Amino acid sequence: MDVTAQFKEKAINDYMSLIDLKNLSNLDYKKIETELSGALGEKPAVEFKYESDTKLNEDGKKVNSLKILECINIYYTIITNTGIEYKKMTFQIL
């Protein structure tokens, strides 16, 4: 792995370690994109992946649907001697 790839991975890991993943109400993908773009020198793509869940009453009628954040994917690029490589880092929500 080249120096640029290591630098970008470290920058993403350092940034994500500062985010409180237990308090998801303040989580904003636009803010993550904007703040990481300064460190990476590019605007990464940030994807929130949700898992759907449905609560049922005892009689089997649907009460409501829940969307639970499962993970955050961050997509970025690295320029190498062979061309552009697309990378992804995934952060699981516990």
KAKA-V67232 format. One record per helix or strand. SS is the DSSP state (A for helix, B for strand). FROM is the first residue (numbers start at 1). TO is the last residue. If there is no record, write none. Layout:
# KAKA-V67232
((SS;FROM;TO) (SS;FROM;TO))
This chain:
# KAKA-V67232
((A;3;17) (A;24;26) (A;29;40) (B;45;56) (B;62;80) (B;83;92))
